[in-house]
Amino acid sequence: MSSPEIDVLEETLPNDLAAIGEFAEKVEAFCQTQNVATAVAYQLNLAIDELATNVISYGWDDAEPHQLHIKLCRTPDRLILLIEDSAKPFNPLERSVPDLAADIEDRLIGGLGIHFVRQFATEVAYERVEGRNRLTIEKQL
């Protein structure tokens, strides 16, 4: 019994916000070659942008170079995104759901990115493994 074909896009990004835009082009090209719908590719890139921006902006308390590892897999029926970093421990799934009905002036800052990811994804999981944050997002196709 053979396993299904899995195609992978994998890259280690520096903690530089400009790297996210460069990676987005690779994600778009990967999705095109994998016949992923344009709308899903757009949502995927938005999720990566939100999550990577948060890690780069808030994950480390110093100005030293750091890296985050991003792996995108396409199985016959799913997209699987793994974002892993050595930033301080942070489980975005512990964030409360933002009150979207509240007036804009009354809303707490932040939380919309992970809310979007939860809406986009079929499954989202977080774990802290060997001093690293690991967020896995799966999207049923």
URKA-V724061 format. One record per pair of residues at least 6 apart in sequence whose C-alpha atoms are under 6 Angstrom apart, sorted by the first residue. I is the first residue (numbers start at 1). J is the second residue. Records with the same first field share a line. If there is no record, write none. Layout:
# URKA-V724061
I=J  J
This chain:
# URKA-V724061
6=74  75
7=73  74
8=72  73
9=71  72
10=70  71
11=69  70
12=68  69
13=67  68
14=66  67
15=56  66  67
24=45
47=117
50=113
59=87  88
60=87
68=84  85
69=83  84
70=82  83
71=81  82
72=80  81
73=79  80
77=141
78=139  140  141
79=138  139
80=137  138
81=136  137
82=135  136
83=134  135
84=133  134
85=132  133
86=132
121=138  139
122=138  139  140
123=137  138
124=136  137
125=135  136
126=134  135
127=134
